């Protein structure tokens, strides 16, 4: 599996709008885009070749809402960009690394994503993402 870069660092927040103000006013970071996936809203702020991803849950069934209720706001996960998500999944399965699902799903910006089981990573949530061509 080829890791191309740290694609983003995700932060679970109570309010994207409030956090955007902090990121803009304190660090000079600007919003590139926002989207909603199911019960989660996200905002992507570029920092060089990486992004800060702000995540806000909507409703009790959102994974972000459950995370915040259990652990509070703050670092949610780290995402590595990979060249080929299916190759990465096959390699991890061959190494007996536990995944949160059997296959990838569609994530931010139309990417193909999968999460490793935190029990396999020292309780660090790691996401792998294959970005769409030309992204």
N, C-alpha and C positions, 0 to 999 in steps of 0.2 A: 504494500500500500504506500502510495506516495502522498505525504502531507505537503501541501503547497504553501500554507501559511496559517496563522491564526486568523480565521475569517471574522469572528466577532467574539466579544465578551458580553454576556447577557446579564442584565441587572433587573431583578424583580422590584417593581415600584408600586406604590399605592396610586400614583397619579402621573401619567406620562406628561401631561401639560406642565405640572409643577416641576418635574425632573428636567424637562426640556429647558425651562427657564434657568435652572441651576447650571446645566451643561453649557448653555449659551453664555450666560452672564459671568460665570466663574472661569470657564475654560475656553470660551470662544468657539465651541463646537456648534456646527449648524446641522439642522435636520436635512437629511437627503430624501427620505420617504417614510411614510407610515402605511401600515396595512392591518387588516384584521383577519385572523385565521381562527375560525370557530369562536370560542369564548375568550380569546386572547388578542389584545391589540399590541402592536409593536412599532417602535420608532427606531430608525437606523441613522446613526451619526458617524460619519467617516472620521477616522484618525489615521492618517497615512494610508497604508494598505489594509488596515483593519477597521472594524466598526465597533462602536458601543451600541448594543441593542437594549433598549428599554422595553420591558414587558409589563403589561397591566392586565390582570384578569378581570373578567366580567361574569359574575355569578359564582355560586359555590362549587360548581362542577369544573371550573377552570383549574388546570394544573397549577397555574401561577397563583391563583387565589388560595388553593390548598397549601402551596409552598409557603406563602406569606403567613397564613394562619398558624402554620407549624413552626416555621423558622424565622419569620420576620423578613423585612425587605433586605435587599443586598445582593451579593453575587449569586447568580442562578446557575450559569453554566459557561463553559468555554467551548467554542466551536472551531474545529479544524476543517479547512477546505481540503478535499481529496479530489484526485483526478477522476476516479471511477468508483462510485458508491457500491456497486455490486461486487467489484473486486475487493474492496475494503471489507464488506460484510463477509464474503467468503473467507478471506484471510483471518478475520477475527474469530469466525466460527471454527476454523481449522486449529486455531490456538486456544480453543475452549474459553474465549472471552464472552461473558454473558452480555446479551443485548436486551433492550427493553421491548423489542418487537422482532419478528422474524424477517421482516423486509423493510425497505425504506418507505417513507411517505412524503408528500409534498409539503414543503416548508416555505420560509421567507423568500420572496422574490421568485417563486417557482422552482426553488432548489429541491433536490432529492436529499432527504435527511434521515438520520437514524441516531438514536441515543444509546450509549453504552449503559449497562446496569451499574449504578453507583456502587453496588457491592463489589464489583470487579475492579473498581478504580480508586479504592481508598476513600469512598464517599464523595468523590468529586464528580459532578455531572459533566459528561463530555458528549458533545454532539459532533457528528461528521456530516459534511454537506458537500454535495456535488452541485456546483452552480450551473445554470443553463448556459449554453454556448453564447459567447459574446457579452456575458455579464461582467 
